[in-house]
Amino acid sequence: MYQVKLFNKISKVGLDRLDPANYTCSEDFDQYDAVLVRSAKLHDTKFPENLKCIARAGAGVNNIPLDRCAEEGIVVFNTPGANANAVKELVVCGLMLASRDIVGGIEWTKSLAGTPDIGPAAEKGKSKFAGPEIMGKRLGVIGLGAIGVQVANAAVGLDMEVWGYDPYLSVDGALKLSRAVKHITDVNEIFANCDYITLHVPLTPDTKYIINEDAVAKMKDGVRIINIARGELVDEDVMAAALACGKVARYVSDFASDAMLAQKNAVIMPHLGASTPESEDNCAKMAAAEIREFLEYGTIRNSVNFPNLKVPYEGGHRLCLIHKNVPNMIAQITSTLSAQGMNIENMGNRSRGDYAYTIVDVNGVPTDAVLDAIRAVDGMIRVRSIENL
């Protein structure tokens, strides 16, 4: 029986993917095999030795200590694409909010309550909230992952001229991207030429403050920027100054802060990007499936700290080995098994940076002596034996 610790409320349709005959899910476990989490911060959490994986029901994993998890052999999953449609729809809304002062117009209209002939009075003041149409304008999409591709394609459908930038564009992303999207290889071209800019990159040391003083200086006067990705992608001091002088006409963000709430032309939302029942269900279902595949079969899919690997099962007993990505590791594993009298039926190996993952199917049930011998291999981090595959 696997125990799954819940650090947030997880959609029931996701938890239903975990067979109660094999899984128990609770917020109260001290010892647990897996974690399901949404936004809870885990950096200060001490994990039990038997924790094998963490699944984040969402795309961002800034709330999870990835380096520590890698060192301890804990596989971390996310759910890329599960909330893409929800975020895409909010970005489309953001384009409208960035163009016209819809929020200001709504609030001003509310202030007219009780005014005689309120209809004509409201219409008389509408010019204060006017703004441009998006049709024919140039949109720069920075980041063409699951969300960025959907945003780019949607903007094409709205008759915008769309430029997309992503130095790591995947084959799958390229195949899904509309041919009408102009692929840009230098982000500075987007800064210099686009009327609207929307951000869809993960937060990394390289992308933090991608919207900085130098970037804003290159932009067109009156540019409109949308950030539904991560707050720290934008230097808020720079943005505040750009809004104050009109360099940036409007900034739409899904991340609240005192600095941005104080800006007249900033539209700030309470992190609504993936806040739809459909998105929460999709993320929970994908996260539960990732946990199940890993615990039951050793398959890694959508990991952010270890390589993805799926090995067809052709019989025998399965060993799942997490280890350092160092020379001669596979030879040590195979020679150790051979010395213990184990024959390899099937095997797969993938590496990612400093770490690697190996699945080995052997003929027979490994004894404790066999498992201890593999654990003793220099660079081995975690050895797991799966029975009843």
N, C-alpha and C positions, 0 to 999 in steps of 0.2 A: 504494500500500500504506500503510494507516494503522498507526501504532505506538501501542499502548496500554500504558502503564506501570501495573504492579500494585504498590500499596503494602502490600497485605495479601494473604493467601491468599483467592482468590475461587472460589466454587463452580464446578466444572467444567460443570455444566448451564448456567450463565450464560455462561461463556467459549465454550461450544459455539454460542451464538447469534451469535457473531462469525465470519463466514465466513473461514477461513484463506487463501482466495484474495485477500481484501481487508484482512485484519487480522493483525498479529503482536502477541502479548501476552507481556510479560516484565517481570521485576523489575529488569532490568539496563540499561534504556535511559537515555541521557543526553538524547537528543532524542526527543520523543514528541508525538503529536497529542491524546491523551486519557489520562485517569487513571481507574482503578477503585480505590476505597479503601473500607475499612470504618472502622476506629478509629484508624489512623495519623494523627498530628498533622502537619499541613502548613503551619502558620503560619510556620515558619522555612525552608521549602523555597523555593529559587529556581527558578521555572518557566522552561522554555525559551520562546523567542518564538513557536514554532509550536504551543504548547499551546492547544487550542481549547475543551476542556470537561473537567469533572471530574464523575464520577458516584459518589455515595456510596451504597453498598449498605446502606441503612438510612435512618431518618427524620431523626435529628439531624445537624446540620452544624457543630457547635461546633468541630470539629477542622479546619475549612477557613477560610482567610482570605477571607470573602465580599466585603468592601469592596475589597480589593486585586484580587481576581478580576474584580469589576465594572469597576474602573478599567482593567484590562488587556484587557477584552473576553473573559474566560474564563467560559463558561456553567457554572454549578454545578447539578447535578441531585441530588435525593434520591429515595427510593422509598417514598412515603407509602402506607400500607396493606399493604405486602408482608409486614410482620412483625406485623400487627395481631392475628391469631388467637393467635400465640405469646404475645404480651404479655397479651392478654385472659385466656388460661388461667392465666398466672402471677398475675394480679390476683385471679382467683377463688380460687386457692390462698392468696394473701395475705389474703383475707377470713377464711379459716379460721385461718391463722396468727395473725391479729390477734385472733381471738375466743377461741381456746383455746390454752393453752401447750403446743402440740404438740411443739415443739422441746425445751422443758424436760422434758416427760414422756419423750421418747425418750432424752435424755441421762441422765436419772435411772434409767430402766429398764436402760440399759447398765451403770450402776454396781452393779447388783444381781447381776451375773454371779457364779455360784458360791454364791449364797444358797440354803440349803435351802428347799424348797417355794416356789420363786421366783414361781410364778403367784399364789398368794394374797398373798405379800409385795408384789408389784408392785401388785396391785389395791387393797391396803390403803392405799397412798399416793397413789392416783389423784386424790383430792380436791384436792390441791395444784395440779393442772394443769387444773382445770375452767374453763369459760368459757361465755358465752352463745351461743345459736344466732343465726344471721343472719336467719332468716325473720321478717318483720314489722318488722325494723329499718329505719331510714332511712339510705340511702346517698347521699352527695353526690358527684357526678362533676364535677370541674372540668376542662373541656376536652372538647368533643364533636367531635373529629376522627375519623379512621378508627378509632383504638383506643378512644377514649372512648365512641363510639356502641356499639361491640361490647360493651364492659364494661357500659354501662347496660342494654342489652338482655338480656345474660346475667343481670344481677342481678334484672331483672324476672322472668326465668324461675326464679330462686331464691326468688321470693315476697318480695323486698325492696321497700320503698317507695323509689323512685329519684327524686332531684332532680338535674337537669343544668344546668350553667352554662357558657355560651360566648357572649360578645358577638359573635363572628365566625362563628357557626354557618352553614355553607354550605347551599345548597338541597339538594345531594346528601345531606349529613349529616342534614338535617331529614327528608328522605323515608325514610331508613333507620332513623331513631330510632323506637322503640316509642311508641305513643300513650299508654302507661301512664307514661312518664317525664314528670315535671313540669318544665317549662322555667323556670328561675329567671333573672331579669335582674339580680339583685344578689348577688354572691358572698357578701356578709355574711349573707344568709339561710341559705346552706349552713353557714357557720361556726356560726351560732347554733342551728341546728335538727337537724343530722344526727348520727347515732350513729357513722357511718363516713364517712370522706372519702378519696377517691382522686384523684390528680393526673395529668392527661393533657394538659398544655400544653407548648409548646416553651420553652426557656430564652431569654428576652429581657430587656432592661433592665427592662421592665414586670413580668415574672413572677418575676425573681430574688427569693428570699425572700418568695414569696407567703404562705408559712406563717411569719409573724413574730410578735413579741410581741403586737401588737394583734390579729392574727387569732386566736391561741390564747386570748387573754383573752375573746373572744366565744364560744368553743366551749363545748359541754356538758362537764361534768365526766365523765371516763372515756371521752372520744372516742377512736376508733381510726383511725389515719392510715396510708395506704398510698401509697408513692412509688416507682413503677417507671418514672418519666419522666426526671427529672434531679435529681441530688443537690442542686444549688444552688437548687432551688425551696424548700428548707427551711433556715431559719436553725438550724444545729445547736446553737448555744448556747441558743437558746430551746427547742428540742426537748429537750435534755438536762435543762433545768430543769423542763419540763412533765412529763417522764417521772419525774423524781425526786420530785415532789410528788403525782403521780397524776392531774394534770389530763388528761394523755394516758395512757390505759391501756396502749396498745401502739403502737409505730411499726414498720412493716414497710417496709424500704428495700432497693433493689437496688444500693446504692452504699456501698461500704465506706469507713469512716474510723475513726480511733482514737477520736474523740469518741463516735461511735455504738456502736462495739464495747464501750465501757466501760459502756454503759447496760443495766441488768438487763432492762428490758422493751422492748428494741429487738431486732428480728429482722432481721439483716443478711445479704443474699445477694450473691454475687460477680458482679453484672450478668448475670443469667440471662435477662433479658426476652426477647431474640430468639434465644437460644441453642438453637435446634432445627434439625435438618437441613432441615425444610420451609421455615422462615423464611429461612435462609441461601440456599437455592435460589431462593426467590421474589424476594428482594432482588437477587440476582445476575442473574437473568433480566431483571428490570425495568431495572436499571442498564445492562446490555448493550444492551437495546432502545433506551434513551434515547440512548446514544452513537451507535448505528447510525443512528437516525432523524435525529439532528442532523448527523452528518458526511456522510451520503449525500444527505439531502433538505433540510437546513436547519431541520427541524421542532424546535421547543422544546416539551418536555412535562415538567412537574414540575420546572421550574427554581425555585430559591430566590432568585436575584439578577437574573433577567431575566424579561420577560413570556413567557407561553406563546403560541406562534403556529404554526399549520399553514396553509399555502397550497396549494390544489390545483394540481397541475402541469398546464399546458395547452400546453406546448411552449416552445421557445426555450432560452436559457441562464440559469441561476439565479445571482443575486447575493444574498448574505446580509450585511446591513449592521447592525452594532452601533454605536449612537451615543447621544449625550446627548439627553435629552428636552427639546428647546428649540424655540421657535417657528420656523416657516419651514423646518424641516429637510426635510420631504417635498418642498416646492417646490424647494429647492436640489438634492435628489437628482434629481428629474425634469428640471429644467432642465439639469443637468450632463449627464445621459444624452442629452437631446435635442441639446445642443450638440455632442456627440460622434457624432451620427448614429444613436443607438440608439433603437429603438421599444419601448415597454413592452407586453408581452403580458398580464401579470398582476401583481398587487401586493397585499401585505398589510402592515399595520403595527400594532404594539401597544406600549404604554408601561407602565412600572412605576417609579414614583418618579422618580428622576433619570435613568433610562435607558430606551432604547427599542430596538426591533428591527424591521427592515424586510426583507422578502423581495421581490425584484423579478425577474421573468422577462422577459428581453429577446430580441429577434429577432437572433440571431447571437452569435458568440463575442467578448466584450469584449477589446479589445487592452490591452496594458500601459498605454497612454496613457489609455484610458478608466478603468481601475482606479485609476491615479494621480490622475486628476482627481476621482474620488469620494473618495479618501483625503484629498484636500486640502480637502474641505468642512469648514468650521469645526464642531467638535463630533463629527466622525466618529471612532470608536474603532478599529473593525476592519472590513475589507472582505474577504469570502471569495467566491471564484468556484467554483461546483460544475460540473464537467464530467460528461458521460455520465450524467445523471440518469435 
